[in-house]
Amino acid sequence: MMRITLLLLPVVALFGGADRSAAQEKVEVRGITSVIKLDEVLFGHLTELNGKFKIRATEFTLEPGAYLGVHHHVGPGVRYVISGELTFTEGGASNDLQSRRLLF
């Protein structure tokens, strides 16, 4: 089996969201390494949103047979498979993702 590289881009509200993520119980992780590529507070043309949200891009490398237990994210996220193939299971439904595919 091949190694999989995945990019995750979540958007998190800065006010009120951090407490919920800190309360999450320890998640079982096997065969996964991660590197944060971007971690920025958002600013732009929609001034009413400036400073209220943060975006983080994290690159995950999953070894064959890797496992990430049940967990949650405070905000929405985009997953992009850079290389390899991944089965993503949520709510009992599974999606097979090949290289260069997005999952919201």
C-alpha positions in Angstrom: 0.0 0.0 0.0 1.1 3.6 -0.6 1.6 6.6 1.6 -1.2 9.2 1.5 -0.7 12.9 1.8 -3.8 15.0 2.7 -4.3 18.8 3.1 -6.9 20.0 5.6 -8.2 23.6 5.5 -10.5 24.3 8.4 -12.0 27.7 9.2 -12.5 28.4 12.9 -14.3 31.2 14.7 -11.9 32.9 17.1 -14.6 33.7 19.7 -16.2 30.8 21.4 -14.8 28.0 19.2 -11.5 27.4 21.0 -13.2 26.3 24.3 -15.1 23.5 22.5 -12.1 22.1 20.8 -10.1 22.1 24.0 -12.8 20.0 25.7 -12.5 17.2 23.2 -11.3 13.9 24.7 -8.1 12.3 23.5 -8.4 10.9 20.0 -6.7 7.7 18.9 -4.2 8.3 16.2 -1.9 5.7 14.5 0.5 6.1 11.6 -0.2 9.8 10.9 2.2 12.8 11.0 1.2 16.4 10.4 2.9 19.7 9.6 1.0 23.0 9.9 1.6 24.9 6.6 -0.5 28.0 7.4 -2.2 29.4 10.5 -3.6 32.9 10.0 -6.4 35.2 11.2 -8.5 36.3 8.2 -8.7 39.9 7.1 -10.0 41.2 3.8 -12.7 43.1 2.0 -15.6 41.8 4.2 -14.6 44.1 7.1 -17.3 42.8 9.4 -15.5 39.4 9.5 -12.0 40.7 10.0 -10.3 39.2 13.0 -13.1 36.9 13.8 -12.0 33.8 11.9 -8.8 31.8 11.5 -7.8 29.5 8.6 -5.3 26.7 9.1 -3.7 24.5 6.4 -2.3 21.3 7.8 -0.6 18.6 5.7 -1.1 15.1 7.0 0.9 12.0 5.9 -0.9 8.7 6.5 1.1 5.5 6.4 -0.6 2.4 5.1 -3.2 1.2 7.7 -3.2 4.6 9.5 -6.1 5.3 11.8 -7.7 8.5 13.1 -10.4 7.9 15.7 -13.8 9.7 16.0 -13.2 13.5 16.6 -14.8 16.8 15.7 -13.9 20.2 14.3 -15.2 23.5 15.6 -15.7 24.9 12.0 -16.0 23.6 8.5 -13.1 22.2 6.6 -11.9 21.2 3.1 -9.9 18.1 2.6 -7.7 17.6 -0.5 -5.8 14.4 -1.3 -2.4 15.4 -2.6 -1.3 11.9 -3.4 -2.5 8.3 -2.7 -6.0 7.2 -1.9 -8.1 7.5 1.3 -11.4 6.2 2.6 -13.2 8.9 4.7 -16.0 7.7 6.9 -18.5 10.0 8.6 -21.9 9.1 10.1 -21.7 5.6 8.8 -21.2 6.7 5.2 -17.8 6.1 3.5 -16.2 8.1 0.6 -13.2 6.9 -1.3 -11.0 9.8 -2.2 -8.3 9.5 -4.9 -5.4 12.0 -5.6 -6.4 15.5 -6.5 -10.0 15.2 -5.1 -11.7 17.6 -2.6 -14.1 16.7 0.2 -16.0 19.4 2.1 
